Amino acid sequence: MSFSNDLLKWYDQNRRDLPWRGAQDPYRIWLSEIMLQQTQTETVKGYYARFLERFPTVQALAAADEDAVLKLWEGLGDYSRDRKLHAAAKKVSYEYGGSFPADAAGLRRLPGVGPYAANAIASIAYGEPVPALDGNQARVLSRVLAWEEEIKTPFDLLAPATEMMDKARPGDYNQALMDLGATICVPKSPRCGDCPVADHCQAYREDAAMDFPLKPAPVAKKEQDWTILLVTVDGRLLTRRRPKGLLGGLYEFVAIEGRFPDGESIAAALTERGFTNPRVTERLPDAKHVFTHLVWHMQGWRATCDAAPEGYVPVDVNELSKLAFPSALRIYREAAIR
C-alpha cells in the first residue's frame, strides 16, 4: 500500500477527538487554525468553545467590540493574532458578504492567514489538494524522506509534500499527518514501533529518526529588564493601553525599562517621566516571562503620586478583571487585586 493509504487507514481508526474535527463550516475551521498557531491543543479547546458560544458566526465576531474580543482572547498569547482575527472577520463579513474565500489563494488575502492556515482551511473545508505544512508535518516528512537539507520553514518541503499527499481526501490527509506528528512521530523519543508508515520511512530504516529534521542553529533570545509599578492616584490604579507592536492593544501598568536599586531611584525616574510627587511604598515579587524571541525580567513595586502624565487612566481595582492584560503581567494584576 502507498504512504497515504497507510496513513489514512491509521487515521480512520485513531484520529484525535477534537472539537473542531468534522466541521465543514469554514468559520469554525478558520477559528481553530488561528488559535492553534503557537498554542497547545489542550489550551485551545476551552478558548474555542468560549469563542463559539460568544460569537457563533463570523458576522457576530465582526460586529463585536474590540475590547470584548481581546478580553476573550486573554491568555492565548501572540495578541497580534487576535487583532488580525477580528480584522479578517470584518473583511469576510463586510467585503465578502459573509462567505470565506473558497481556495487557499483567496484565504491568503485575509489578515493573519498565512500559507499553512490557508492550506489547512482550504483542504479541510473545500477539499483543495494543498499540503498544510506546519512543524508536525515537516518533522514527519523529513524523517520519511530522510531529508538532508536544512529546513528553515516547513514550506521548504512543499514539492515532495504536494507529490505525496492524497488528492481524494486532502483534508483528512493533512489532519492525519498532524495527528501522527503530535502523537507518534514526536520530536523526542518517537514511537517508531507504533508508526503506521514505518515501512515507508527511510530514517526508520536507517535508525536515524532523531537526526531529522535538520534545523538552523537557534537564535539567542533577547533579554530585557523592566520595572513594573502599581501606581495609585487618589486610591485608583494607573493603567494604559499598549501601543501597536508587542502586546499591542492590551492594558498594562506603569512600566519603565531597566532595573533600579531602591525606591528613591524609582521615584526620580517617575518624576522624569511626568508623574507628580511620586512615593514608592512597597517592593513586590520579581517575575519572568519568556516570549518567542524575547525574555522579560521584571521587578515590581507599589507607588502613589498626585497626578500622572497624559495617556494613563486611573481605574478602580475591582475593574481590573474587565480589562485584557497580557499573561506576562498576571502576577502584578493579582498583586493589585489583593
Secondary structure as UniProt FT lines:
FT   HELIX           3..14
FT   TURN            19..22
FT   HELIX           26..36
FT   TURN            37..38
FT   HELIX           41..54
FT   HELIX           58..63
FT   HELIX           66..73
FT   TURN            74..75
FT   HELIX           80..94
FT   TURN            97..98
FT   HELIX           104..107
FT   TURN            108..109
FT   TURN            111..112
FT   HELIX           115..126
FT   HELIX           135..145
FT   HELIX           154..157
FT   HELIX           158..164
FT   HELIX           170..183
FT   HELIX           192..194
FT   TURN            196..197
FT   HELIX           198..200
FT   HELIX           202..205
FT   TURN            206..207
FT   HELIX           209..211
FT   STRAND          222..233
FT   TURN            234..235
FT   STRAND          236..241
FT   TURN            246..249
FT   STRAND          251..252
FT   STRAND          254..257
FT   HELIX           263..272
FT   TURN            273..274
FT   STRAND          279..290
FT   STRAND          294..304
FT   TURN            310..311
FT   STRAND          313..315
FT   HELIX           317..322
FT   HELIX           327..329
FT   HELIX           330..337
//
